Amino acid sequence: MKTFGEKLKELRIDKGLTQKKVAEALSVTVSTLSHWECNYQEPSYKDLLTLCRFYEVSADYLIGLTEEP
């Protein structure tokens, strides 16, 4: 099963986006996004919801309760 960070990175790459573009769209720093993708940090609840909306996936998918986006 993929980790939260692996899923985030895969979603970003599948959309052809750079970390900089995603960070700008989410109003976070590139460092913060990188830490999420590397599983060094977890996003806040608010940021998790923003990620779900941005990537059009469920929170259940991102946190590993389901493998269906």
CORKAHU-V899648 format. One record per residue. N is the residue number from 1. SS is DSSP state (H for helix, E for strand, C for the rest). PSI is psi as a letter, one per 30 degrees, with the letter a starting at -180 (999 if undefined). OMEGA is omega in whole degrees, 0 to 359 (NA if undefined). Layout:
n=N ss=SS psi=PSI omega=OMEGA
n=N ss=SS psi=PSI omega=OMEGA
This chain:
n=1 ss=C psi=k omega=181
n=2 ss=C psi=k omega=176
n=3 ss=C psi=l omega=177
n=4 ss=H psi=e omega=182
n=5 ss=H psi=e omega=178
n=6 ss=H psi=e omega=178
n=7 ss=H psi=e omega=179
n=8 ss=H psi=e omega=181
n=9 ss=H psi=e omega=179
n=10 ss=H psi=e omega=178
n=11 ss=H psi=e omega=181
n=12 ss=H psi=e omega=181
n=13 ss=H psi=e omega=179
n=14 ss=H psi=e omega=179
n=15 ss=C psi=f omega=178
n=16 ss=C psi=h omega=183
n=17 ss=C psi=k omega=174
n=18 ss=C psi=l omega=175
n=19 ss=H psi=e omega=180
n=20 ss=H psi=e omega=181
n=21 ss=H psi=e omega=180
n=22 ss=H psi=e omega=180
n=23 ss=H psi=e omega=178
n=24 ss=H psi=e omega=181
n=25 ss=H psi=e omega=182
n=26 ss=H psi=f omega=182
n=27 ss=C psi=h omega=174
n=28 ss=C psi=l omega=178
n=29 ss=C psi=l omega=176
n=30 ss=H psi=e omega=179
n=31 ss=H psi=e omega=179
n=32 ss=H psi=e omega=180
n=33 ss=H psi=e omega=178
n=34 ss=H psi=e omega=179
n=35 ss=H psi=e omega=176
n=36 ss=H psi=e omega=182
n=37 ss=H psi=f omega=180
n=38 ss=C psi=g omega=180
n=39 ss=C psi=g omega=175
n=40 ss=C psi=e omega=180
n=41 ss=C psi=l omega=174
n=42 ss=C psi=k omega=179
n=43 ss=C psi=l omega=173
n=44 ss=C psi=l omega=178
n=45 ss=H psi=e omega=180
n=46 ss=H psi=e omega=180
n=47 ss=H psi=e omega=177
n=48 ss=H psi=e omega=178
n=49 ss=H psi=e omega=178
n=50 ss=H psi=e omega=177
n=51 ss=H psi=e omega=180
n=52 ss=H psi=e omega=179
n=53 ss=H psi=e omega=182
n=54 ss=H psi=e omega=182
n=55 ss=H psi=f omega=180
n=56 ss=C psi=h omega=177
n=57 ss=C psi=l omega=178
n=58 ss=C psi=l omega=175
n=59 ss=H psi=e omega=178
n=60 ss=H psi=e omega=178
n=61 ss=H psi=e omega=184
n=62 ss=H psi=e omega=182
n=63 ss=H psi=g omega=170
n=64 ss=C psi=g omega=177
n=65 ss=C psi=f omega=178
n=66 ss=C psi=l omega=176
n=67 ss=C psi=g omega=179
n=68 ss=C psi=j omega=182
n=69 ss=C psi=999 omega=NA
